Amino acid sequence: MPDDLKYILGNLSLVDVTYNPLQFRFRLHGSNVADRYGSDMTNTTVDEITDPERARTLKEHFTEVVDRRRPIVQLRYLATAYITLPNDSEALTLPLSNDDKTINMLLAALVWKKEEKK
């Protein structure tokens, strides 16, 4: 199965989910995503993100996945000055559970729309 994901590995993140309070910690932050945002979030919680808009967007998205207990796709446009690549993106987040009851991890994939040639 890992061979099937080679094309997107750098765009995948694994996020640990803990409760009381609900918190999200990046266990693994994809290298392409880290390059895009200018920082590797591995071992960092969403609450530690310094950009409040990015933190809010991620927390809302991850919370929705946990609450609904199903995959959710989110289309985004991030107008952030330090991002030099196209900002239109699509995020898919999948809930994972090791006991089929409690969601304890999320698998997130983020892809960007390719730049259009003018």
C-alpha positions in Angstrom: 0.0 0.0 0.0 2.8 2.6 0.7 3.8 2.3 -3.0 0.3 3.4 -3.9 0.8 6.6 -2.0 4.2 7.6 -3.3 2.8 10.3 -5.5 1.3 12.1 -2.5 3.5 11.2 0.4 4.9 14.7 0.8 1.3 16.1 1.0 0.2 13.8 3.8 0.1 14.6 7.5 -0.8 12.3 10.5 -2.5 14.1 13.3 -2.9 12.7 16.8 -6.3 13.4 18.4 -6.6 13.7 22.2 -9.6 14.6 24.3 -10.5 16.6 27.4 -9.7 19.1 26.0 -9.9 18.2 22.3 -6.5 18.8 20.8 -4.7 18.0 17.6 -0.9 17.3 17.4 0.9 16.7 14.1 2.7 13.4 14.5 4.0 13.8 10.9 3.7 16.9 8.8 4.2 16.3 5.1 7.4 17.7 3.6 5.6 19.5 0.7 3.1 21.0 3.2 5.9 22.1 5.4 7.8 23.7 2.5 4.6 25.5 1.4 4.0 27.0 4.9 7.6 27.6 5.7 7.7 25.4 8.8 7.5 21.8 9.8 4.7 21.3 12.3 5.8 17.8 13.4 5.2 17.4 17.1 3.3 20.7 17.2 -0.3 21.2 18.2 -2.7 23.2 16.2 -3.0 25.6 19.2 0.7 26.4 18.8 0.3 27.7 15.2 1.2 31.4 15.3 -1.1 32.4 12.4 -4.5 32.7 14.1 -6.5 32.3 10.9 -4.6 29.2 9.9 -5.0 27.8 13.4 -8.7 28.5 13.5 -9.3 27.0 10.0 -7.4 23.8 10.9 -9.0 23.4 14.3 -12.5 23.8 12.8 -11.8 21.4 10.0 -10.3 18.7 12.3 -13.1 19.1 14.8 -15.7 18.7 12.2 -14.0 15.4 11.0 -14.0 14.1 14.6 -17.6 15.3 15.3 -19.0 13.8 12.1 -16.8 10.7 12.2 -16.4 10.7 8.5 -13.9 12.0 5.8 -14.4 15.7 4.9 -13.1 17.6 1.9 -12.5 21.3 2.3 -11.7 23.8 -0.5 -9.4 26.6 0.6 -8.0 29.8 -0.6 -5.2 30.9 1.7 -4.1 34.5 1.0 -0.9 34.4 3.0 2.0 36.6 2.0 4.8 34.2 2.7 3.4 31.5 0.4 4.9 31.8 -3.0 3.0 28.9 -4.7 -0.6 29.0 -5.8 -2.9 29.2 -2.8 -6.0 27.4 -4.1 -6.0 24.0 -2.3 -8.1 21.0 -1.4 -7.8 19.3 1.9 -9.1 15.8 2.6 -9.1 14.6 6.2 -9.9 11.0 7.2 -10.7 9.9 10.7 -8.8 6.9 12.0 -9.4 4.7 15.1 -7.5 1.8 16.6 -10.6 0.5 18.4 -13.4 1.3 15.9 -14.9 3.7 18.5 -12.7 6.6 19.4 -11.1 8.7 16.7 -7.5 8.9 17.8 -5.8 10.0 14.6 -6.5 11.9 11.4 -4.9 11.4 8.0 -4.8 14.7 6.1 -3.9 15.2 2.5 -3.5 18.7 1.0 -3.1 19.4 -2.7 -2.8 22.6 -4.6 -4.3 23.7 -7.9 -1.6 24.0 -10.5 -0.7 27.4 -11.7 -2.4 28.3 -14.8 -0.3 29.5 -17.7 -1.0 33.0 -19.0 
